[in-house]
Amino acid sequence: MDQQRRGRRVMILLVLGVLGIAYGSLLYSRSTLTGTNNLDGIIGVVLGLYICSHPAANLIDMLFYRRGICYQFSSRRSAFWWLTLNVLVLLVSGVVIFVGTTRLIGSGE
């Protein structure tokens, strides 16, 4: 049961990371997604906050509820990759929030 739950969490993190990268690459290749910078910025901020919520919840579980490295993982290597994936998804969400905020603030042109 615990293996299945961890496998689902990994897939969710991967999908959210790809979604954040897709948002950033679409904005890079096109000038706008919806036609207005305000709406693009709102989508970016909300998407970034949603993406950020999953790895943040995983890290809080590991730090405060002691469901972490000792019990959940079979080796130090798998714990390292789990933490690396969470940090990478957090970085992607930070970039998405930054891009969305700059679209939102810079829309007064």
C-alpha positions as CSV (number, residue, x, y, z in Angstrom):
1,M,0.0,0.0,0.0
2,D,2.8,2.4,0.9
3,Q,4.7,1.7,-2.3
4,Q,1.6,2.5,-4.4
5,R,1.0,5.8,-2.5
6,R,4.7,6.8,-3.1
7,G,4.5,5.8,-6.7
8,R,1.4,8.0,-7.2
9,R,3.1,10.9,-5.5
10,V,6.1,10.6,-7.8
11,M,3.8,10.6,-10.8
12,I,2.0,13.6,-9.5
13,L,5.2,15.5,-8.9
14,L,6.5,14.6,-12.4
15,V,3.2,15.7,-14.1
16,L,3.2,19.0,-12.1
17,G,6.8,19.7,-13.0
18,V,6.1,19.0,-16.7
19,L,3.0,21.3,-16.5
20,G,5.1,24.1,-15.1
21,I,7.8,23.7,-17.7
22,A,5.1,23.6,-20.4
23,Y,3.6,26.8,-19.1
24,G,7.0,28.5,-19.2
25,S,7.9,27.2,-22.6
26,L,4.6,28.3,-24.1
27,L,5.0,31.8,-22.8
28,Y,8.6,31.8,-24.1
29,S,7.6,30.6,-27.6
30,R,4.5,32.8,-27.8
31,S,4.1,36.3,-26.5
32,T,0.9,35.5,-24.7
33,L,-1.4,32.5,-24.0
34,T,-4.8,34.1,-23.6
35,G,-4.3,37.5,-25.3
36,T,-4.0,39.5,-22.1
37,N,-1.0,39.7,-19.8
38,N,-3.2,40.1,-16.7
39,L,-4.9,36.7,-17.3
40,D,-1.6,35.1,-18.2
41,G,-0.2,36.4,-14.9
42,I,-3.1,35.2,-12.9
43,I,-2.9,31.7,-14.5
44,G,0.9,31.6,-13.8
45,V,0.6,32.6,-10.1
46,V,-2.2,30.2,-9.4
47,L,-0.6,27.4,-11.3
48,G,2.7,28.0,-9.5
49,L,1.1,28.0,-6.1
50,Y,-0.7,24.8,-6.9
51,I,2.5,23.2,-8.1
52,C,4.3,24.4,-5.0
53,S,1.8,22.9,-2.6
54,H,2.5,19.3,-3.3
55,P,6.3,19.2,-2.7
56,A,5.9,21.6,0.2
57,A,3.4,19.2,1.8
58,N,5.7,16.2,1.2
59,L,8.6,18.1,2.8
60,I,6.5,19.1,5.8
61,D,5.4,15.5,6.3
62,M,9.1,14.4,6.2
63,L,10.2,17.0,8.7
64,F,7.4,17.2,11.2
65,Y,5.6,13.9,11.2
66,R,8.6,11.7,11.0
67,R,7.2,9.7,8.1
68,G,10.5,10.4,6.4
69,I,13.7,8.8,5.5
70,C,13.8,6.2,8.3
71,Y,10.4,4.6,7.6
72,Q,9.3,5.4,4.1
73,F,12.4,4.6,2.0
74,S,14.3,1.4,1.5
75,S,17.7,3.1,1.0
76,R,19.4,6.4,1.3
77,R,19.6,6.7,-2.4
78,S,15.8,6.5,-2.9
79,A,15.4,9.2,-0.1
80,F,18.0,11.4,-1.9
81,W,16.1,11.1,-5.2
82,W,12.8,11.8,-3.5
83,L,14.2,15.0,-1.9
84,T,15.8,16.0,-5.2
85,L,12.5,15.6,-7.1
86,N,10.7,17.7,-4.5
87,V,13.3,20.4,-4.6
88,L,13.2,20.5,-8.4
89,V,9.5,20.8,-8.5
90,L,9.7,23.6,-5.9
91,L,12.2,25.4,-8.1
92,V,9.9,25.0,-11.2
93,S,7.0,26.4,-9.3
94,G,9.1,29.3,-8.1
95,V,9.9,30.1,-11.7
96,V,6.3,29.8,-12.7
97,I,5.2,32.2,-9.9
98,F,7.9,34.6,-10.9
99,V,6.9,34.6,-14.5
100,G,3.3,35.0,-13.6
101,T,4.0,37.8,-11.3
102,T,6.1,39.7,-13.8
103,R,3.3,39.2,-16.4
104,L,0.8,40.6,-13.9
105,I,2.9,43.6,-12.8
106,G,4.4,44.4,-16.2
107,S,1.0,44.5,-17.9
108,G,0.6,48.2,-17.6
109,E,2.1,48.8,-21.1
